[in-house]
């Protein structure tokens, strides 16, 4: 069986990382899997396709860049059906394919090829006209239109036009859709666009040979972190991304009177929020891409916190758990599926900074941290390990 995984990016963003990890997991389990992305040299016109899509969105938004990255219209893309990789493949497995990589027209050609088609959804885009995060909008439950992300809105605006193209694409009913979380599965099946589709839930995999506990004392020493503090870790590509909920973390930290707590941050732009946490020691490690340093950061920390306002199945929580680090997060998206409340960490009430603070206190001061750590490792092994996830996909490919 030859499996071709399609993803706009190989390493940039959570969906790309998940797709890359799945490719390696399949290979480890004897599947002839390969990956085709916009950056592998075979997508000749990618830059122009990317720019053309952004230009159309800008025009429809009267040249405002406010929601430029909140939507994708898939109006341009390379015809990858002409590549040798596509011709060799028995299974075509789509992941996040936006920003000029694949157009709806190309996906229609892929679906009409007669090959087995699997599409893993990493956000809501498959069930909406153009947006990735609905953020309280219910239009997608019927037929998109009057889109809040567009400056020019109507019942037949750009979101509705793309919605109709997706409806035509899905009408063939030969795509095997996968959701990474039960939460996302329920969300997409609540849309008129996806209501008749078959959707199974398979989580993203984690390579436990890369992410594992590597010793708190040694990890702190390697990263120059203090040995006499309780360390709380926050990870984000950009720590000031409002969807990552930094303001709630700031409020929670200010509500905790324990002065023995320090915050460790992995990600860019940390300097922009340091002043807001005046009086709380902060160790900003910057944007880090190498696995060893990331593994050490998780292992060095007493707890990992992710106060995101919208998430599917965050890789960071999975990585922390694989390193034996208890997690604290809001009750949103797939987070409560990952964190077993008071067993592997703490699930706080959504957008409640006081309960977030209570969760941090619970993990750092009240719970049996060794038990939390062991339960985290057990859950990763049973639900998210390479072998477990790869076997579920292999069964889906053959079904």
C-alpha angles and dihedrals in degrees: 000000000000115000122192115197116203120203131153091227135023101208109000110102137000096281092052092048090050092050092049091049091051091051090054092044091054091047091051088054095053100265118137094233128165135173132229118196138165090258100054096088100250095092098081101177099036097118093052092045090050092050094045092054092048091048093054090050091049092051092050088051093049090252094302113142093201096110099017094125098034094077141043126194102186092219094142136038146133121276096240090175086085093061125101090233090060094046092052095048125100093186126039110201116191123198126164101343103165136118097062101317100107129010125209087249091056092047089053089056090048092050091048093052095090092238123126107271123204123176121191112202117214097177140003098284095105091058098044137058099249113331131097097201120039093194097191098327114129098186091103090064087072120015118323118244138123085050115199090215092063128078091208107054133180141136087269099039127135093282091056093046091054090043089059091049090053090048089056091047093050094045089083088068095207101113118103103215122204128194121200092215138028088235093060091043090057091045096052094043087055089066124090089227095060102026094105096043127102110240126182127189119235119160126226115266129242124206104229090193087067100035116047138121109286102178128285098231096047092044093051091049092050092051097040093245123151120263095206099059135080103241123214115192127211121183129188136141086239113015092204094059102128092217089062090065099232092158090060090051090050091051092046093050091050090052092055111085096194104113091191092078122099128186122229117197131196113191145060129293095028091145090070094069103032092093090055089060096053111169095022115102110241128193108195110194093180127220109335126186105171115098096222094060092044091050090050091050091054093044093048093054129085093210141003120222128197112174093179119164093209127022139151108195106329116215090212094065090048091050092049092049091048087056090051094251117143115233137219122197145145124274094256137117115338095336095100088051089059102038112057102211112251090350104074097004140311132301109206127204110270114272091355109132092184092056089045087056089048089053092051091049090048094054097040101039115010110038131073095257094195090056091048090051095049092047090051091053091047093051092050091050094049100041113018109030120122094250095049096048096040091053091053092052092045089055091049093049091053097041 
